[in-house]
Amino acid sequence: MRTVTGVFETADVALRVGEKAREVAGPRAKIRVFVAGGSGTVIESSIVSDSSNWLPVTLMGIGLGVIGAMIVGALGGGAGLGLVGLFAGALTGVMLGVWLTGEQVPRHIRAERARTLYKQQLDHGRAVVTVVVPTHAAADRVVALFEAQDGQVTDRFLKQPVHPLPST
């Protein structure tokens, strides 16, 4: 895994670059965009894909609904009550299938020094984008994207203060 970090002049540019980075870096990349929030807070947005499949969970829900309908029928419930059990099981399976395959939340940056440097950039009105990619080729594509968008690029997480960006 290789991490590429870019510092951008505005949050709008950083968010746009983060979206483009998803296309360039591929589905296994983890992308985070850090922008300044109100009252000195830091807002972290993650752009993370999830390749989980919702179909097995949905089929499990339908299967449980069928079993529930059979149990209701065995206990003397009517066909209407059995259909309600079937519908409830199927709907629960669909909801669980969608919920379990939602967006993943990656781990946060734990290095206090990196957090401090990110905060310094945000305090100066800039925004930071980090992209963790599995291959060097993907990292090279991300670097090219960052440079095309006038971002200041560093390899790995920020380890030292970034020089002021040139004004355009």
Helices and strands as residue ranges (DSSP letters): E 2-8, H 11-25, E 30-36, G 38-40, E 42-48, H 55-74, H 79-100, H 112-123, E 127-133, H 136-148, E 152-155
